[in-house]
Amino acid sequence: MELQGIYVPLITPFDEDGAIATEALERLAHSVLDQGAAGLVALGTTGEPATLDEDERRAVTEVCARVCRERGATLIVGAGGNDTRRSAEQLAALTGVDAALVTVPAFTRPGEAGVLAHFEYLAERSAVPLVIYHIPYRTGQALGAATLRRLLSLPGIAGVKYAAGGIDESTVELLAGGGGGVLGGDDTVISPLLALGACGGILASAHLATERFVELADAWRKGDAVRARELGARLAALSAACFAEPNPTVTKGVLHARGVIPTPAVRLPLLPADEVSVARALELLAALDD
Ligand SMILES: O=C(O)C1=N[C@H](C(=O)O)C[C@H](O)C1
């Protein structure tokens, strides 16, 4: 499977009673695909899967799967956990999705060899290709460029969502081998990651101005550096505004203010974003059209 372009990790909208607003979710899914997204991620961190029950997670996945099927778009679903054996059982049972986004085991810190063994075990048993979510500032597990490349070379591994918290020599080393399979996952540095050769991104802030993020990825791919630099700087400011408070609170506030979702509600331990943060993101979003 070849990953290319912008994938939107959908928020989970809630209605006034706190239930999932499935119609709003479906409209949102169509809308980001209309704007050129290559696919959707269901149950990414942005979808608040930790506070959804099993029925709710199933409902979200079903809506996204239906839309992706209708639109011929790629669906990646968040799955797996710290327990290798249980994760393998879950991945083996997946149906109706194109790939699974699986986070490096968090908190356990099994070391690089343990992470390799974990993903070898999962890839051999999964019903769908895996996209590894590397986010060391949340998992506590560092991975060097050599390990990430080794993971990318494994059969059954389609890519890495690379969210290392910035760009350093290890990023440059990883992308020097070509960015096939490397999707940026830190919104504010997506433009430089694409410039270095990343094949796309999984970006919560691409809920807003989806077509501009798609244009950014296209511009870097086609070598239009002048347009890409200018657009990249503006989108980085928008992303910073979206992440001024815990994701996805600001994004939900903006989508609600724009009438896309019925409420800006998030579930505890998240708290709704301050209106000043939402107003700042709305301002930067409007300025993109100037
Ligand atoms: O849900 C995701 O996938 C993403 N999660 C990250 C986070 O919550 O920190 C942000 C990224 O844009 C996509």
Ligand as a Chemical Component Dictionary entry (heavy atoms), coordinates in Angstrom:
data_LIG
# 
_chem_comp.id                   LIG 
_chem_comp.type                 NON-POLYMER 
_chem_comp.pdbx_formal_charge   0 
_chem_comp.three_letter_code    LIG 
# 
loop_
_chem_comp_atom.comp_id 
_chem_comp_atom.atom_id 
_chem_comp_atom.alt_atom_id 
_chem_comp_atom.type_symbol 
_chem_comp_atom.charge 
_chem_comp_atom.model_Cartn_x 
_chem_comp_atom.model_Cartn_y 
_chem_comp_atom.model_Cartn_z 
_chem_comp_atom.pdbx_ordinal 
LIG O1 O1 O 0 -4.990 11.848 16.024 1  
LIG C1 C1 C 0 -3.968 11.968 15.378 2  
LIG O2 O2 O 0 -3.651 11.145 14.520 3  
LIG C2 C2 C 0 -3.101 13.119 15.660 4  
LIG N1 N1 N 0 -2.807 13.344 16.871 5  
LIG C3 C3 C 0 -1.816 14.267 17.254 6  
LIG C4 C4 C 0 -2.011 14.688 18.665 7  
LIG O3 O3 O 0 -3.098 14.626 19.199 8  
LIG O4 O4 O 0 -1.051 15.161 19.245 9  
LIG C5 C5 C 0 -1.783 15.428 16.364 10 
LIG C6 C6 C 0 -1.751 15.079 14.937 11 
LIG O5 O5 O 0 -2.108 16.211 14.222 12 
LIG C7 C7 C 0 -2.648 13.965 14.563 13 
# 
loop_
_chem_comp_bond.comp_id 
_chem_comp_bond.atom_id_1 
_chem_comp_bond.atom_id_2 
_chem_comp_bond.value_order 
_chem_comp_bond.pdbx_ordinal 
LIG O1 C1 DOUB 1  
LIG C1 O2 SING 2  
LIG C1 C2 SING 3  
LIG C2 N1 DOUB 4  
LIG C2 C7 SING 5  
LIG N1 C3 SING 6  
LIG C3 C4 SING 7  
LIG C3 C5 SING 8  
LIG C4 O3 DOUB 9  
LIG C4 O4 SING 10 
LIG C5 C6 SING 11 
LIG C6 O5 SING 12 
LIG C6 C7 SING 13 
# 
